[in-house]
Amino acid sequence: TAEALERGLQEGFARGEVEGFAKGEAKGLAKGKAEGKAEGKAEGLAEGKAKIIRAMISNGMDATEIAAVTGLSIGQVKNLLKFRT
């Protein structure tokens, strides 16, 4: 009957909407988790590199040596040397 068809369509739309939302939410959470993990890894690497550079500065390495080891430009290293504590 038309009534049964209408009810079936409404149930199908409702079920599709719920399933679509759940899939979208899961996909969004997975993407957010991956991005957060990548960001955390990058921050950790940057902190590690900064620690090594501070140790090089503390051990009296000059800007040319630090640049050669770290891959930073001499200008970047000289900038860091200005702000050493």
Biopython code that builds the backbone (N, CA, C, O; Angstrom):
import numpy as np
from Bio.PDB.StructureBuilder import StructureBuilder

atoms = [
    (1, "THR", "N", (0.833, -1.181, 0.000)),
    (1, "THR", "CA", (0.000, 0.000, 0.000)),
    (1, "THR", "C", (0.877, 1.244, 0.000)),
    (1, "THR", "O", (2.075, 1.174, 0.273)),
    (2, "ALA", "N", (0.281, 2.348, -0.301)),
    (2, "ALA", "CA", (1.000, 3.623, -0.348)),
    (2, "ALA", "C", (1.507, 3.997, 1.037)),
    (2, "ALA", "O", (2.582, 4.577, 1.191)),
    (3, "GLU", "N", (0.707, 3.652, 2.038)),
    (3, "GLU", "CA", (1.088, 3.964, 3.420)),
    (3, "GLU", "C", (2.336, 3.175, 3.825)),
    (3, "GLU", "O", (3.244, 3.725, 4.448)),
    (4, "ALA", "N", (2.378, 1.912, 3.478)),
    (4, "ALA", "CA", (3.523, 1.063, 3.801)),
    (4, "ALA", "C", (4.763, 1.540, 3.043)),
    (4, "ALA", "O", (5.868, 1.550, 3.585)),
    (5, "LEU", "N", (4.566, 1.932, 1.794)),
    (5, "LEU", "CA", (5.674, 2.440, 0.988)),
    (5, "LEU", "C", (6.249, 3.717, 1.615)),
    (5, "LEU", "O", (7.464, 3.875, 1.729)),
    (6, "GLU", "N", (5.361, 4.612, 2.012)),
    (6, "GLU", "CA", (5.797, 5.867, 2.644)),
    (6, "GLU", "C", (6.549, 5.587, 3.936)),
    (6, "GLU", "O", (7.588, 6.198, 4.190)),
    (7, "ARG", "N", (6.048, 4.684, 4.746)),
    (7, "ARG", "CA", (6.701, 4.331, 6.012)),
    (7, "ARG", "C", (8.070, 3.701, 5.730)),
    (7, "ARG", "O", (9.046, 3.999, 6.420)),
    (8, "GLY", "N", (8.140, 2.843, 4.733)),
    (8, "GLY", "CA", (9.406, 2.211, 4.356)),
    (8, "GLY", "C", (10.429, 3.237, 3.891)),
    (8, "GLY", "O", (11.606, 3.158, 4.244)),
    (9, "LEU", "N", (9.974, 4.200, 3.096)),
    (9, "LEU", "CA", (10.865, 5.260, 2.632)),
    (9, "LEU", "C", (11.391, 6.086, 3.802)),
    (9, "LEU", "O", (12.580, 6.397, 3.866)),
    (10, "GLN", "N", (10.504, 6.439, 4.719)),
    (10, "GLN", "CA", (10.923, 7.235, 5.885)),
    (10, "GLN", "C", (11.924, 6.469, 6.741)),
    (10, "GLN", "O", (12.914, 7.035, 7.203)),
    (11, "GLU", "N", (11.665, 5.180, 6.951)),
    (11, "GLU", "CA", (12.595, 4.360, 7.742)),
    (11, "GLU", "C", (13.938, 4.236, 7.027)),
    (11, "GLU", "O", (14.996, 4.303, 7.653)),
    (12, "GLY", "N", (13.880, 4.053, 5.711)),
    (12, "GLY", "CA", (15.115, 3.941, 4.933)),
    (12, "GLY", "C", (15.934, 5.221, 4.977)),
    (12, "GLY", "O", (17.152, 5.179, 5.149)),
    (13, "PHE", "N", (15.262, 6.361, 4.823)),
    (13, "PHE", "CA", (15.965, 7.647, 4.902)),
    (13, "PHE", "C", (16.575, 7.848, 6.289)),
    (13, "PHE", "O", (17.718, 8.287, 6.420)),
    (14, "ALA", "N", (15.801, 7.524, 7.314)),
    (14, "ALA", "CA", (16.292, 7.698, 8.684)),
    (14, "ALA", "C", (17.506, 6.806, 8.932)),
    (14, "ALA", "O", (18.498, 7.254, 9.507)),
    (15, "ARG", "N", (17.433, 5.555, 8.502)),
    (15, "ARG", "CA", (18.544, 4.624, 8.700)),
    (15, "ARG", "C", (19.770, 5.099, 7.904)),
    (15, "ARG", "O", (20.894, 5.053, 8.403)),
    (16, "GLY", "N", (19.547, 5.549, 6.681)),
    (16, "GLY", "CA", (20.643, 6.049, 5.854)),
    (16, "GLY", "C", (21.309, 7.269, 6.466)),
    (16, "GLY", "O", (22.531, 7.414, 6.427)),
    (17, "GLU", "N", (20.491, 8.139, 7.030)),
    (17, "GLU", "CA", (21.021, 9.342, 7.663)),
    (17, "GLU", "C", (21.890, 8.981, 8.864)),
    (17, "GLU", "O", (22.973, 9.542, 9.036)),
    (18, "VAL", "N", (21.430, 8.061, 9.685)),
    (18, "VAL", "CA", (22.185, 7.637, 10.867)),
    (18, "VAL", "C", (23.483, 6.959, 10.452)),
    (18, "VAL", "O", (24.542, 7.246, 11.010)),
    (19, "GLU", "N", (23.405, 6.054, 9.469)),
    (19, "GLU", "CA", (24.607, 5.359, 9.012)),
    (19, "GLU", "C", (25.601, 6.338, 8.380)),
    (19, "GLU", "O", (26.808, 6.240, 8.605)),
    (20, "GLY", "N", (25.090, 7.270, 7.597)),
    (20, "GLY", "CA", (25.958, 8.270, 6.973)),
    (20, "GLY", "C", (26.645, 9.137, 8.005)),
    (20, "GLY", "O", (27.833, 9.437, 7.884)),
    (21, "PHE", "N", (25.898, 9.540, 9.019)),
    (21, "PHE", "CA", (26.476, 10.358, 10.088)),
    (21, "PHE", "C", (27.562, 9.579, 10.814)),
    (21, "PHE", "O", (28.641, 10.109, 11.078)),
    (22, "ALA", "N", (27.279, 8.321, 11.138)),
    (22, "ALA", "CA", (28.250, 7.497, 11.864)),
    (22, "ALA", "C", (29.528, 7.315, 11.048)),
    (22, "ALA", "O", (30.633, 7.413, 11.583)),
    (23, "LYS", "N", (29.374, 7.052, 9.757)),
    (23, "LYS", "CA", (30.554, 6.875, 8.902)),
    (23, "LYS", "C", (31.335, 8.174, 8.798)),
    (23, "LYS", "O", (32.564, 8.165, 8.865)),
    (24, "GLY", "N", (30.640, 9.285, 8.636)),
    (24, "GLY", "CA", (31.306, 10.583, 8.550)),
    (24, "GLY", "C", (32.033, 10.925, 9.830)),
    (24, "GLY", "O", (33.151, 11.440, 9.805)),
    (25, "GLU", "N", (31.390, 10.635, 10.954)),
    (25, "GLU", "CA", (32.015, 10.914, 12.244)),
    (25, "GLU", "C", (33.271, 10.072, 12.431)),
    (25, "GLU", "O", (34.298, 10.577, 12.885)),
    (26, "ALA", "N", (33.195, 8.795, 12.084)),
    (26, "ALA", "CA", (34.349, 7.904, 12.222)),
    (26, "ALA", "C", (35.496, 8.374, 11.328)),
    (26, "ALA", "O", (36.657, 8.371, 11.738)),
    (27, "LYS", "N", (35.160, 8.774, 10.112)),
    (27, "LYS", "CA", (36.177, 9.251, 9.176)),
    (27, "LYS", "C", (36.826, 10.528, 9.706)),
    (27, "LYS", "O", (38.046, 10.681, 9.635)),
    (28, "GLY", "N", (36.021, 11.438, 10.232)),
    (28, "GLY", "CA", (36.534, 12.690, 10.780)),
    (28, "GLY", "C", (37.434, 12.456, 11.983)),
    (28, "GLY", "O", (38.478, 13.094, 12.116)),
    (29, "LEU", "N", (37.030, 11.540, 12.860)),
    (29, "LEU", "CA", (37.849, 11.233, 14.034)),
    (29, "LEU", "C", (39.188, 10.624, 13.625)),
    (29, "LEU", "O", (40.231, 10.969, 14.180)),
    (30, "ALA", "N", (39.147, 9.714, 12.646)),
    (30, "ALA", "CA", (40.383, 9.085, 12.181)),
    (30, "ALA", "C", (41.324, 10.126, 11.576)),
    (30, "ALA", "O", (42.530, 10.098, 11.820)),
    (31, "LYS", "N", (40.766, 11.040, 10.790)),
    (31, "LYS", "CA", (41.581, 12.090, 10.173)),
    (31, "LYS", "C", (42.182, 12.993, 11.247)),
    (31, "LYS", "O", (43.364, 13.331, 11.186)),
    (32, "GLY", "N", (41.368, 13.385, 12.232)),
    (32, "GLY", "CA", (41.851, 14.239, 13.318)),
    (32, "GLY", "C", (42.948, 13.567, 14.123)),
    (32, "GLY", "O", (43.926, 14.205, 14.514)),
    (33, "LYS", "N", (42.778, 12.279, 14.365)),
    (33, "LYS", "CA", (43.778, 11.533, 15.128)),
    (33, "LYS", "C", (45.099, 11.472, 14.361)),
    (33, "LYS", "O", (46.167, 11.656, 14.944)),
    (34, "ALA", "N", (45.024, 11.216, 13.060)),
    (34, "ALA", "CA", (46.231, 11.150, 12.234)),
    (34, "ALA", "C", (46.938, 12.503, 12.192)),
    (34, "ALA", "O", (48.163, 12.575, 12.292)),
    (35, "GLU", "N", (46.154, 13.577, 12.043)),
    (35, "GLU", "CA", (46.753, 14.915, 12.004)),
    (35, "GLU", "C", (47.393, 15.261, 13.343)),
    (35, "GLU", "O", (48.478, 15.840, 13.384)),
    (36, "GLY", "N", (46.724, 14.910, 14.434)),
    (36, "GLY", "CA", (47.276, 15.176, 15.762)),
    (36, "GLY", "C", (48.568, 14.419, 16.004)),
    (36, "GLY", "O", (49.510, 14.945, 16.596)),
    (37, "LYS", "N", (48.602, 13.185, 15.541)),
    (37, "LYS", "CA", (49.795, 12.360, 15.696)),
    (37, "LYS", "C", (50.962, 12.965, 14.914)),
    (37, "LYS", "O", (52.081, 13.047, 15.422)),
    (38, "ALA", "N", (50.698, 13.381, 13.694)),
    (38, "ALA", "CA", (51.742, 13.991, 12.857)),
    (38, "ALA", "C", (52.243, 15.291, 13.473)),
    (38, "ALA", "O", (53.444, 15.564, 13.470)),
    (39, "GLU", "N", (51.324, 16.087, 13.999)),
    (39, "GLU", "CA", (51.706, 17.354, 14.624)),
    (39, "GLU", "C", (52.567, 17.107, 15.860)),
    (39, "GLU", "O", (53.564, 17.795, 16.078)),
    (40, "GLY", "N", (52.177, 16.131, 16.659)),
    (40, "GLY", "CA", (52.953, 15.796, 17.858)),
    (40, "GLY", "C", (54.349, 15.310, 17.514)),
    (40, "GLY", "O", (55.320, 15.652, 18.189)),
    (41, "LYS", "N", (54.442, 14.510, 16.458)),
    (41, "LYS", "CA", (55.743, 14.002, 16.030)),
    (41, "LYS", "C", (56.636, 15.155, 15.573)),
    (41, "LYS", "O", (57.817, 15.203, 15.918)),
    (42, "ALA", "N", (56.077, 16.075, 14.803)),
    (42, "ALA", "CA", (56.842, 17.225, 14.326)),
    (42, "ALA", "C", (57.326, 18.089, 15.489)),
    (42, "ALA", "O", (58.464, 18.559, 15.494)),
    (43, "GLU", "N", (56.442, 18.295, 16.481)),
    (43, "GLU", "CA", (56.829, 19.090, 17.649)),
    (43, "GLU", "C", (57.951, 18.413, 18.426)),
    (43, "GLU", "O", (58.883, 19.071, 18.888)),
    (44, "GLY", "N", (57.853, 17.098, 18.564)),
    (44, "GLY", "CA", (58.886, 16.349, 19.273)),
    (44, "GLY", "C", (60.231, 16.432, 18.573)),
    (44, "GLY", "O", (61.267, 16.596, 19.218)),
    (45, "LEU", "N", (60.212, 16.318, 17.246)),
    (45, "LEU", "CA", (61.455, 16.426, 16.482)),
    (45, "LEU", "C", (62.062, 17.817, 16.620)),
    (45, "LEU", "O", (63.276, 17.957, 16.766)),
    (46, "ALA", "N", (61.218, 18.845, 16.574)),
    (46, "ALA", "CA", (61.706, 20.220, 16.709)),
    (46, "ALA", "C", (62.319, 20.438, 18.086)),
    (46, "ALA", "O", (63.358, 21.088, 18.206)),
    (47, "GLU", "N", (61.683, 19.899, 19.127)),
    (47, "GLU", "CA", (62.217, 20.045, 20.481)),
    (47, "GLU", "C", (63.561, 19.338, 20.614)),
    (47, "GLU", "O", (64.483, 19.847, 21.251)),
    (48, "GLY", "N", (63.661, 18.163, 20.008)),
    (48, "GLY", "CA", (64.916, 17.416, 20.050)),
    (48, "GLY", "C", (66.038, 18.159, 19.338)),
    (48, "GLY", "O", (67.168, 18.220, 19.823)),
    (49, "LYS", "N", (65.709, 18.719, 18.186)),
    (49, "LYS", "CA", (66.709, 19.469, 17.417)),
    (49, "LYS", "C", (67.155, 20.708, 18.195)),
    (49, "LYS", "O", (68.340, 21.039, 18.217)),
    (50, "ALA", "N", (66.207, 21.387, 18.827)),
    (50, "ALA", "CA", (66.543, 22.576, 19.619)),
    (50, "ALA", "C", (67.472, 22.211, 20.770)),
    (50, "ALA", "O", (68.401, 22.958, 21.078)),
    (51, "LYS", "N", (67.230, 21.084, 21.399)),
    (51, "LYS", "CA", (68.064, 20.635, 22.520)),
    (51, "LYS", "C", (69.497, 20.377, 22.047)),
    (51, "LYS", "O", (70.462, 20.752, 22.714)),
    (52, "ILE", "N", (69.615, 19.737, 20.895)),
    (52, "ILE", "CA", (70.941, 19.448, 20.339)),
    (52, "ILE", "C", (71.670, 20.743, 19.989)),
    (52, "ILE", "O", (72.862, 20.882, 20.261)),
    (53, "ILE", "N", (70.950, 21.690, 19.385)),
    (53, "ILE", "CA", (71.566, 22.971, 19.017)),
    (53, "ILE", "C", (72.026, 23.721, 20.259)),
    (53, "ILE", "O", (73.106, 24.312, 20.262)),
    (54, "ARG", "N", (71.213, 23.701, 21.319)),
    (54, "ARG", "CA", (71.624, 24.362, 22.571)),
    (54, "ARG", "C", (72.901, 23.724, 23.121)),
    (54, "ARG", "O", (73.773, 24.424, 23.635)),
    (55, "ALA", "N", (73.011, 22.405, 23.014)),
    (55, "ALA", "CA", (74.207, 21.714, 23.494)),
    (55, "ALA", "C", (75.422, 22.099, 22.652)),
    (55, "ALA", "O", (76.516, 22.279, 23.186)),
    (56, "MET", "N", (75.235, 22.222, 21.353)),
    (56, "MET", "CA", (76.340, 22.634, 20.474)),
    (56, "MET", "C", (76.823, 24.033, 20.849)),
    (56, "MET", "O", (78.025, 24.287, 20.933)),
    (57, "ILE", "N", (75.870, 24.931, 21.071)),
    (57, "ILE", "CA", (76.212, 26.301, 21.463)),
    (57, "ILE", "C", (76.951, 26.289, 22.797)),
    (57, "ILE", "O", (77.961, 26.973, 22.964)),
    (58, "SER", "N", (76.436, 25.501, 23.748)),
    (58, "SER", "CA", (77.068, 25.424, 25.076)),
    (58, "SER", "C", (78.484, 24.865, 25.000)),
    (58, "SER", "O", (79.334, 25.206, 25.823)),
    (59, "ASN", "N", (78.736, 24.011, 24.020)),
    (59, "ASN", "CA", (80.059, 23.412, 23.859)),
    (59, "ASN", "C", (80.987, 24.259, 22.989)),
    (59, "ASN", "O", (82.074, 23.822, 22.614)),
    (60, "GLY", "N", (80.539, 25.483, 22.673)),
    (60, "GLY", "CA", (81.400, 26.419, 21.981)),
    (60, "GLY", "C", (81.527, 26.230, 20.478)),
    (60, "GLY", "O", (82.434, 26.797, 19.869)),
    (61, "MET", "N", (80.656, 25.459, 19.867)),
    (61, "MET", "CA", (80.723, 25.309, 18.412)),
    (61, "MET", "C", (80.357, 26.634, 17.764)),
    (61, "MET", "O", (79.476, 27.350, 18.239)),
    (62, "ASP", "N", (81.048, 26.952, 16.668)),
    (62, "ASP", "CA", (80.739, 28.215, 15.996)),
    (62, "ASP", "C", (79.586, 28.022, 15.014)),
    (62, "ASP", "O", (79.159, 26.901, 14.740)),
    (63, "ALA", "N", (79.097, 29.142, 14.496)),
    (63, "ALA", "CA", (77.914, 29.132, 13.626)),
    (63, "ALA", "C", (78.101, 28.256, 12.397)),
    (63, "ALA", "O", (77.166, 27.569, 11.984)),
    (64, "THR", "N", (79.282, 28.265, 11.808)),
    (64, "THR", "CA", (79.549, 27.474, 10.607)),
    (64, "THR", "C", (79.436, 25.978, 10.905)),
    (64, "THR", "O", (78.846, 25.223, 10.133)),
    (65, "GLU", "N", (80.004, 25.567, 12.026)),
    (65, "GLU", "CA", (79.939, 24.153, 12.407)),
    (65, "GLU", "C", (78.499, 23.725, 12.690)),
    (65, "GLU", "O", (78.054, 22.671, 12.236)),
    (66, "ILE", "N", (77.785, 24.547, 13.436)),
    (66, "ILE", "CA", (76.401, 24.216, 13.774)),
    (66, "ILE", "C", (75.548, 24.144, 12.511)),
    (66, "ILE", "O", (74.713, 23.251, 12.370)),
    (67, "ALA", "N", (75.761, 25.086, 11.595)),
    (67, "ALA", "CA", (75.007, 25.089, 10.337)),
    (67, "ALA", "C", (75.294, 23.825, 9.533)),
    (67, "ALA", "O", (74.380, 23.230, 8.962)),
    (68, "ALA", "N", (76.549, 23.417, 9.486)),
    (68, "ALA", "CA", (76.926, 22.222, 8.734)),
    (68, "ALA", "C", (76.278, 20.963, 9.306)),
    (68, "ALA", "O", (75.853, 20.087, 8.553)),
    (69, "VAL", "N", (76.202, 20.872, 10.620)),
    (69, "VAL", "CA", (75.648, 19.681, 11.266)),
    (69, "VAL", "C", (74.123, 19.656, 11.208)),
    (69, "VAL", "O", (73.528, 18.602, 10.985)),
    (70, "THR", "N", (73.492, 20.807, 11.407)),
    (70, "THR", "CA", (72.029, 20.845, 11.531)),
    (70, "THR", "C", (71.284, 21.070, 10.231)),
    (70, "THR", "O", (70.102, 20.741, 10.123)),
    (71, "GLY", "N", (71.967, 21.631, 9.242)),
    (71, "GLY", "CA", (71.273, 21.956, 8.004)),
    (71, "GLY", "C", (70.615, 23.327, 8.027)),
    (71, "GLY", "O", (69.972, 23.725, 7.056)),
    (72, "LEU", "N", (70.772, 24.053, 9.134)),
    (72, "LEU", "CA", (70.271, 25.422, 9.212)),
    (72, "LEU", "C", (71.209, 26.343, 8.440)),
    (72, "LEU", "O", (72.371, 26.007, 8.212)),
    (73, "SER", "N", (70.708, 27.487, 8.045)),
    (73, "SER", "CA", (71.588, 28.467, 7.401)),
    (73, "SER", "C", (72.437, 29.132, 8.476)),
    (73, "SER", "O", (72.092, 29.113, 9.658)),
    (74, "ILE", "N", (73.542, 29.716, 8.054)),
    (74, "ILE", "CA", (74.403, 30.426, 9.010)),
    (74, "ILE", "C", (73.636, 31.578, 9.645)),
    (74, "ILE", "O", (73.815, 31.865, 10.829)),
    (75, "GLY", "N", (72.787, 32.237, 8.870)),
    (75, "GLY", "CA", (71.960, 33.321, 9.405)),
    (75, "GLY", "C", (71.031, 32.841, 10.506)),
    (75, "GLY", "O", (70.875, 33.507, 11.530)),
    (76, "GLN", "N", (70.412, 31.681, 10.296)),
    (76, "GLN", "CA", (69.520, 31.129, 11.325)),
    (76, "GLN", "C", (70.300, 30.810, 12.591)),
    (76, "GLN", "O", (69.845, 31.089, 13.701)),
    (77, "VAL", "N", (71.473, 30.225, 12.415)),
    (77, "VAL", "CA", (72.294, 29.869, 13.574)),
    (77, "VAL", "C", (72.736, 31.131, 14.315)),
    (77, "VAL", "O", (72.683, 31.184, 15.544)),
    (78, "LYS", "N", (73.168, 32.139, 13.573)),
    (78, "LYS", "CA", (73.594, 33.387, 14.218)),
    (78, "LYS", "C", (72.436, 34.015, 14.989)),
    (78, "LYS", "O", (72.629, 34.594, 16.057)),
    (79, "ASN", "N", (71.250, 33.893, 14.440)),
    (79, "ASN", "CA", (70.061, 34.382, 15.138)),
    (79, "ASN", "C", (69.874, 33.642, 16.455)),
    (79, "ASN", "O", (69.554, 34.256, 17.473)),
    (80, "LEU", "N", (70.071, 32.337, 16.441)),
    (80, "LEU", "CA", (69.934, 31.536, 17.654)),
    (80, "LEU", "C", (71.019, 31.925, 18.665)),
    (80, "LEU", "O", (70.760, 31.997, 19.867)),
    (81, "LEU", "N", (72.224, 32.174, 18.172)),
    (81, "LEU", "CA", (73.329, 32.543, 19.075)),
    (81, "LEU", "C", (73.046, 33.862, 19.783)),
    (81, "LEU", "O", (73.504, 34.058, 20.909)),
    (82, "LYS", "N", (72.307, 34.768, 19.156)),
    (82, "LYS", "CA", (71.964, 36.039, 19.781)),
    (82, "LYS", "C", (71.087, 35.831, 21.012)),
    (82, "LYS", "O", (71.161, 36.597, 21.973)),
    (83, "PHE", "N", (70.250, 34.781, 20.975)),
    (83, "PHE", "CA", (69.264, 34.565, 22.032)),
    (83, "PHE", "C", (69.649, 33.470, 23.011)),
    (83, "PHE", "O", (68.804, 33.004, 23.776)),
    (84, "ARG", "N", (70.895, 33.054, 23.002)),
    (84, "ARG", "CA", (71.287, 31.999, 23.931)),
    (84, "ARG", "C", (71.264, 32.521, 25.354)),
    (84, "ARG", "O", (71.470, 33.705, 25.622)),
    (85, "THR", "N", (71.002, 31.578, 26.260)),
    (85, "THR", "CA", (70.913, 31.973, 27.675)),
    (85, "THR", "C", (72.112, 31.468, 28.428)),
    (85, "THR", "O", (72.226, 31.696, 29.632)),
]
sb = StructureBuilder()
sb.init_structure("model")
sb.init_model(0)
sb.init_chain("A")
sb.init_seg("    ")
for serial, (resi, resn, name, xyz) in enumerate(atoms, 1):
    if name == "N":
        sb.init_residue(resn, " ", resi, " ")
    sb.init_atom(name, np.array(xyz, "f"), 0.0, 1.0, " ", f" {name:<3s}", serial, name[0])
structure = sb.get_structure()
